[in-house]
Amino acid sequence: MTTQEIVSKLWNLCNVLRDDGITYHQYVTGLTYILFLKMAKETGAESQIPEAYRWDSLTAKSGIKLKKFYKELLNHLGENCTGRVREIYQGAATNIDEPKNLEKIITTIDGLDWFSAREEGLGNLYEGLLEKNANEKKSGAGQYFTPRVLIDVITRLTKPQPGERCNDPACGTFGFMIAAHQYVSEQTDEFYDLDADTAVFERTEAFTGTELVHDTHRLALMNAMLHNMEGTNTLGDTLSNLGKSMRGYNVLFFTRGRIDKGNTQEVWFYDLRTNMPSFGKTSLLKAEHFAGFEAAFEANDCHAVQDERWSMFTREQIAEKGNSLDLGLIRDDSVVDYDDLPDPIASGEEAIAQLEEAVDLLHSVVNELKMLSEVE
C-alpha cells in the first residue's frame, strides 16, 4: 500500500465522523492525537509515553470503556508528561462523541500497512493528510498550509546551508522548515558529509519556528517529529515581545542592508495570477509554473530580464501609490480594455438608431395585424 493510498484511506474516515458534526480541521487534529501513539510504536519511540497509555492499551478497549479511557489518556499525556508529548497533548480534547466511530478509526489505523508507510516516510504520509485538509475549502486550513511546490521553489532560491540558522516566525504546519531541512540533507548526503557536531546541530537547532494558533501548533510539532527534527517550535505571537528575541538567523528571502531602516530601493514583482488557470484539485500548481520566476530571480541582471510578468517599482513609485503593494499585474486578457472601446457618443447614437429602426418595424407589424383583423 502506497503512502497516497494510506492518506486516502485515513482521509475517508472523516466521512464516519460527519454525524458527530466534526469539521475537517478538527478531524486532522483528533487524528494527530491517535496517530502519534501509533507512530511512536512503529518508530520505537514509546519510551516517552507512560506504558499504561501506549497504543496497545488503546486497541485493547472498545465501546464506552474505550471512550472513557481515551479521554483519560488525552488528559494524562497533556498534564503529566514532558517534552514533545506534553506540547502536543496539552489542552487536548476529543470531538468524537460516538464510541463506535472512535473504535472504527483506531481499528482502521491499526490495520494499515505501516511497513510500506515507514519505507516511504511517515513524514510524507502526515504531510499528505495536511495537504488534503488544506485543499478542502470548508476546512479553512489553507491559511496554515503553503503548497509544497511553492515551498520547494522558495527553498531552492534561498539555498540554506549547513550551519545556518533558519526560522519561520509564522510557521503554520512547519512546511518551510521541513523543506529547508530536507534541502540541506540532500546537499550533504543526509548529513553524512558533515562533522558530527554540525550534523547534530542540523537536527536539533538549525530549524525553528513560532505559531500562534494552538491546534495548528500541534500539527507543526507532529510534522517536525515525523521528519526527525527537534528544533524549538514555540506557541506564541511573533508580533509580541516574543518576536524581539528572534535574532541570529541567517536565511532571508530578501537582500539585507547595513542599517535597520531605509534599505529598500526597489521592489520586484512576478505576476503569477493574471492569465493563469484557476489552480485547485482539477488544475494542480506545478513546479514548471514557477520556471519563469526562478529564471528572473536568479538572473545576473534583474533589469535585463525580458518577461512581461517580471516588473520593478522603486520605493518612490510605491509611495506615490499610497504604499500599496497591489502592483505589478500585467494586462488581463479576459477583461475588456476601455481604451479599445469605440467613442461612447457614437455608440449611443448608433444604439438609438437601431432602437428606432426596431420600433418602426414593430409599428409595421402591428399595422399589418390590424389590417388582417379588419378583413376578417
C-alpha positions as CSV (number, residue, x, y, z in Angstrom):
1,M,0.0,0.0,0.0
2,T,1.5,3.4,-1.1
3,T,1.6,6.5,1.1
4,Q,-1.1,8.1,-1.2
5,E,-3.4,5.1,-0.7
6,I,-2.9,5.3,3.1
7,V,-3.6,9.0,3.1
8,S,-6.8,8.4,1.1
9,K,-8.0,5.7,3.5
10,L,-7.3,7.9,6.5
11,W,-9.0,10.9,4.9
12,N,-12.1,8.9,4.0
13,L,-12.5,8.1,7.7
14,C,-13.6,11.7,8.1
15,N,-16.9,10.7,6.5
16,V,-17.5,8.4,9.5
17,L,-17.5,11.5,11.8
18,R,-20.0,13.6,9.9
19,D,-22.7,12.5,12.3
20,D,-20.7,13.9,15.2
21,G,-20.6,17.3,13.4
22,I,-16.8,17.3,13.2
23,T,-15.0,19.7,10.8
24,Y,-12.1,18.7,8.6
25,H,-9.7,20.7,10.8
26,Q,-11.0,19.1,14.0
27,Y,-10.6,15.7,12.3
28,V,-7.0,16.2,11.4
29,T,-6.2,17.5,14.9
30,G,-8.0,14.5,16.5
31,L,-6.3,12.1,14.1
32,T,-3.0,13.6,15.2
33,Y,-3.6,12.5,18.8
34,I,-4.2,8.9,17.7
35,L,-1.5,8.8,15.0
36,F,1.1,10.0,17.5
37,L,0.6,6.9,19.6
38,K,0.6,4.5,16.7
39,M,3.7,6.1,15.1
40,A,5.5,6.1,18.4
41,K,5.1,2.4,18.4
42,E,6.1,2.0,14.8
43,T,9.3,4.0,15.3
44,G,10.3,2.5,18.6
45,A,9.7,5.8,20.5
46,E,7.2,4.7,23.0
47,S,9.6,5.2,26.0
48,Q,8.4,8.8,26.2
49,I,4.8,7.7,26.8
50,P,3.7,6.0,30.1
51,E,3.2,2.3,29.5
52,A,-0.5,2.4,30.6
53,Y,-1.3,4.9,27.8
54,R,0.5,3.4,24.8
55,W,-1.0,2.1,21.6
56,D,-1.6,-1.4,22.7
57,S,-3.6,-0.2,25.7
58,L,-5.8,1.8,23.4
59,T,-6.5,-1.0,21.0
60,A,-7.3,-3.4,23.9
61,K,-10.5,-1.5,24.7
62,S,-13.9,-1.0,23.0
63,G,-17.2,0.7,23.4
64,I,-17.9,3.1,26.3
65,K,-14.7,1.9,28.1
66,L,-12.6,3.0,25.1
67,K,-14.2,6.4,25.0
68,K,-13.6,7.0,28.8
69,F,-10.1,5.6,28.5
70,Y,-9.3,7.8,25.5
71,K,-10.4,11.0,27.4
72,E,-8.3,9.9,30.4
73,L,-5.3,9.3,28.1
74,L,-5.6,12.8,26.5
75,N,-5.7,14.4,29.9
76,H,-2.8,12.4,31.3
77,L,-0.5,12.9,28.4
78,G,-1.2,16.7,28.4
79,E,-0.8,17.2,32.1
80,N,1.7,14.7,33.4
81,C,4.2,14.1,30.5
82,T,7.1,16.3,29.4
83,G,8.7,17.5,26.2
84,R,7.1,16.9,22.8
85,V,4.4,14.7,24.2
86,R,3.1,17.3,26.6
87,E,3.3,20.0,23.9
88,I,1.1,18.0,21.5
89,Y,-1.5,16.9,24.1
90,Q,-1.7,19.9,26.4
91,G,-5.3,21.1,26.5
92,A,-6.3,18.3,24.1
93,A,-10.0,17.2,23.9
94,T,-11.9,14.8,21.6
95,N,-14.8,15.9,19.4
96,I,-15.7,12.2,18.7
97,D,-18.9,11.5,20.7
98,E,-19.8,8.1,19.3
99,P,-17.6,5.3,20.8
100,K,-18.2,3.2,17.6
101,N,-16.7,5.9,15.5
102,L,-13.6,6.2,17.7
103,E,-13.2,2.5,17.6
104,K,-13.5,2.4,13.8
105,I,-10.7,5.0,13.4
106,I,-8.4,3.2,15.8
107,T,-9.1,-0.2,14.2
108,T,-8.5,1.1,10.7
109,I,-5.3,2.8,11.7
110,D,-4.1,-0.4,13.4
111,G,-4.8,-2.4,10.3
112,L,-2.9,-0.2,7.8
113,D,0.3,-1.4,6.1
114,W,2.8,0.5,8.3
115,F,5.8,-1.2,6.8
116,S,5.2,0.4,3.5
117,A,4.5,3.7,5.2
118,R,7.8,3.6,7.0
119,E,9.6,2.8,3.8
120,E,8.2,5.9,2.0
121,G,8.4,8.1,5.1
122,L,5.9,8.7,7.9
123,G,6.5,12.4,7.5
124,N,5.4,12.3,3.9
125,L,2.2,10.5,5.0
126,Y,1.4,13.1,7.5
127,E,2.1,16.0,5.1
128,G,-0.3,14.2,2.7
129,L,-3.0,14.5,5.3
130,L,-2.3,18.2,6.0
131,E,-2.4,18.9,2.2
132,K,-5.8,17.1,2.0
133,N,-7.1,19.3,4.8
134,A,-5.7,22.5,3.2
135,N,-7.3,21.6,-0.2
136,E,-10.8,21.4,1.4
137,K,-12.1,25.0,1.2
138,K,-14.6,24.3,4.0
139,S,-11.7,23.4,6.4
140,G,-10.2,26.9,6.2
141,A,-6.8,25.4,6.7
142,G,-5.3,26.8,3.6
143,Q,-4.1,29.8,5.5
144,Y,-1.8,27.5,7.6
145,F,-0.5,25.3,4.7
146,T,1.5,26.6,1.8
147,P,1.5,24.3,-1.3
148,R,4.6,22.1,-1.2
149,V,5.6,23.1,-4.8
150,L,5.8,26.8,-3.8
151,I,7.7,25.9,-0.6
152,D,10.3,23.9,-2.7
153,V,10.7,26.8,-5.1
154,I,11.5,29.3,-2.3
155,T,13.8,26.8,-0.6
156,R,15.8,26.3,-3.8
157,L,16.1,30.1,-4.2
158,T,17.2,30.8,-0.6
159,K,19.6,27.8,-0.6
160,P,20.0,27.2,3.1
161,Q,23.5,25.9,4.0
162,P,24.8,23.6,6.8
163,G,25.5,25.5,10.0
164,E,23.0,28.3,9.2
165,R,20.0,29.0,11.5
166,C,16.6,29.2,9.8
167,N,13.4,30.4,11.4
168,D,9.8,30.7,10.3
169,P,8.0,33.3,12.6
170,A,4.6,32.3,11.4
171,C,5.3,28.6,10.7
172,G,1.8,27.1,10.2
173,T,2.4,23.4,9.9
174,F,6.2,23.9,9.7
175,G,6.4,23.1,5.9
176,F,9.0,25.7,5.1
177,M,11.4,24.5,7.8
178,I,10.9,20.9,6.8
179,A,11.7,21.7,3.2
180,A,14.8,23.6,4.3
181,H,15.9,20.7,6.5
182,Q,15.4,18.3,3.5
183,Y,17.3,20.6,1.2
184,V,20.4,20.6,3.4
185,S,20.1,16.9,3.9
186,E,20.1,16.2,0.1
187,Q,23.1,18.5,-0.4
188,T,25.1,16.7,2.3
189,D,24.2,13.0,1.7
190,E,21.7,13.0,4.6
191,F,24.3,14.9,6.8
192,Y,26.9,12.2,6.5
193,D,29.2,14.7,4.7
194,L,29.1,16.9,7.8
195,D,31.2,16.6,11.0
196,A,29.3,15.1,14.0
197,D,28.6,18.4,15.8
198,T,27.2,20.1,12.7
199,A,25.0,17.0,11.9
200,V,23.5,17.2,15.4
201,F,23.1,21.0,15.0
202,E,21.1,20.4,11.8
203,R,18.7,18.1,13.6
204,T,18.3,19.8,16.9
205,E,18.9,23.6,16.4
206,A,19.1,24.7,12.8
207,F,15.3,24.9,12.1
208,T,12.9,26.6,14.4
209,G,9.5,28.4,14.3
210,T,6.6,30.0,16.1
211,E,2.9,29.5,15.6
212,L,0.0,31.5,17.1
213,V,-2.9,29.0,16.8
214,H,-2.8,26.2,19.3
215,D,-4.3,23.4,17.1
216,T,-2.1,24.3,14.2
217,H,0.9,24.3,16.5
218,R,0.1,20.7,17.4
219,L,0.2,19.8,13.7
220,A,3.5,21.6,13.3
221,L,5.0,19.7,16.2
222,M,3.8,16.3,14.9
223,N,5.1,17.2,11.4
224,A,8.5,18.1,12.7
225,M,8.7,14.9,14.8
226,L,7.9,12.7,11.9
227,H,10.7,14.3,9.9
228,N,13.2,13.7,12.7
229,M,13.5,17.4,13.5
230,E,14.0,18.5,17.1
231,G,14.4,22.3,16.8
232,T,12.4,24.6,19.0
233,N,8.8,25.3,17.8
234,T,7.2,27.9,20.0
235,L,3.5,28.5,20.6
236,G,3.1,32.3,20.7
237,D,2.7,35.7,19.0
238,T,5.7,36.8,16.9
239,L,4.4,40.4,16.9
240,S,4.5,40.5,20.7
241,N,7.7,40.8,22.9
242,L,8.4,37.2,21.9
243,G,9.4,38.5,18.5
244,K,12.2,40.6,19.9
245,S,14.1,37.5,21.0
246,M,14.2,36.2,17.4
247,R,17.7,37.1,16.4
248,G,20.7,35.5,14.8
249,Y,19.1,33.8,11.8
250,N,21.0,33.5,8.5
251,V,18.5,32.7,5.8
252,L,16.4,35.6,4.4
253,F,14.3,35.9,1.3
254,F,15.5,39.4,0.6
255,T,18.8,41.4,0.4
256,R,19.7,42.7,3.8
257,G,21.0,46.2,4.1
258,R,23.7,47.5,6.5
259,I,21.2,49.5,8.7
260,D,17.8,48.7,10.2
261,K,15.8,51.3,8.1
262,G,15.8,52.9,4.7
263,N,17.4,49.9,2.8
264,T,14.6,49.3,0.3
265,Q,15.3,51.0,-3.0
266,E,13.5,48.6,-5.4
267,V,10.7,46.0,-5.1
268,W,10.4,43.3,-7.7
269,F,7.1,41.7,-8.7
270,Y,6.3,38.5,-10.6
271,D,2.6,38.2,-11.7
272,L,1.7,34.5,-11.5
273,R,-2.0,35.4,-11.2
274,T,-3.1,37.1,-14.4
275,N,-4.0,34.9,-17.4
276,M,-3.2,31.8,-15.4
277,P,-5.5,28.8,-14.8
278,S,-7.5,28.7,-11.6
279,F,-5.4,26.3,-9.6
280,G,-7.1,23.7,-7.5
281,K,-8.0,20.0,-7.5
282,T,-8.5,19.8,-11.2
283,S,-5.7,22.2,-12.2
284,L,-2.7,21.5,-10.0
285,L,0.0,24.0,-9.2
286,K,3.3,22.6,-10.6
287,A,7.0,23.4,-10.5
288,E,7.0,24.4,-14.2
289,H,4.6,27.2,-13.4
290,F,7.5,28.9,-11.5
291,A,10.2,28.4,-14.1
292,G,10.0,32.0,-15.4
293,F,10.1,33.4,-11.8
294,E,13.1,31.3,-10.9
295,A,15.0,32.3,-14.0
296,A,14.2,36.0,-13.4
297,F,15.1,35.8,-9.6
298,E,18.5,34.2,-10.3
299,A,19.4,36.4,-13.3
300,N,22.7,38.3,-13.0
301,D,20.9,41.5,-14.0
302,C,17.3,41.6,-13.0
303,H,16.7,44.7,-15.0
304,A,17.7,42.9,-18.2
305,V,15.1,40.1,-17.8
306,Q,12.7,40.0,-20.8
307,D,9.5,38.7,-19.1
308,E,6.3,40.7,-19.0
309,R,5.4,39.1,-15.7
310,W,8.6,40.4,-14.1
311,S,8.5,44.1,-13.1
312,M,10.1,46.6,-10.7
313,F,8.8,49.6,-8.8
314,T,11.1,52.0,-6.9
315,R,10.4,52.9,-3.3
316,E,9.3,56.4,-4.5
317,Q,6.9,54.9,-7.0
318,I,5.3,52.8,-4.3
319,A,5.0,55.8,-2.0
320,E,3.2,57.7,-4.8
321,K,0.7,54.9,-5.0
322,G,-0.1,55.2,-1.3
323,N,2.4,52.5,-0.3
324,S,0.2,49.8,-1.7
325,L,1.9,46.6,-2.9
326,D,-1.1,45.7,-5.1
327,L,1.2,46.3,-8.1
328,G,2.9,44.5,-10.9
329,L,-0.1,43.0,-12.7
330,I,0.0,42.5,-16.4
331,R,-2.9,43.1,-18.8
332,D,-5.7,40.6,-18.2
333,D,-6.9,39.1,-21.5
334,S,-10.3,38.3,-20.0
335,V,-11.0,42.0,-19.2
336,V,-12.1,44.5,-21.8
337,D,-9.5,47.3,-22.4
338,Y,-11.5,50.5,-22.2
339,D,-9.0,52.2,-24.5
340,D,-10.1,49.9,-27.3
341,L,-13.8,50.7,-26.9
342,P,-15.4,53.0,-29.5
343,D,-16.4,56.6,-28.8
344,P,-19.3,56.5,-26.3
345,I,-21.3,59.3,-28.0
346,A,-21.1,57.5,-31.4
347,S,-22.0,54.2,-29.7
348,G,-25.0,55.9,-28.1
349,E,-26.2,57.4,-31.3
350,E,-25.9,54.0,-33.1
351,A,-27.9,52.3,-30.4
352,I,-30.7,54.9,-30.7
353,A,-30.8,54.5,-34.4
354,Q,-31.1,50.7,-34.1
355,L,-33.8,51.1,-31.4
356,E,-35.8,53.5,-33.7
357,E,-35.5,51.1,-36.5
358,A,-36.8,48.3,-34.3
359,V,-39.7,50.5,-33.2
360,D,-40.6,51.3,-36.8
361,L,-40.6,47.6,-37.6
362,L,-42.9,46.8,-34.7
363,H,-45.3,49.5,-35.8
364,S,-45.4,47.9,-39.3
365,V,-46.1,44.5,-37.8
366,V,-48.9,45.9,-35.6
367,N,-50.5,47.8,-38.6
368,E,-50.5,44.6,-40.7
369,L,-52.1,42.7,-37.9
370,K,-54.8,45.3,-37.6
371,M,-55.5,45.2,-41.4
372,L,-55.9,41.4,-41.3
373,S,-58.3,41.7,-38.4
374,E,-60.5,44.2,-40.3
375,V,-60.6,41.9,-43.4
376,E,-61.8,39.0,-41.3
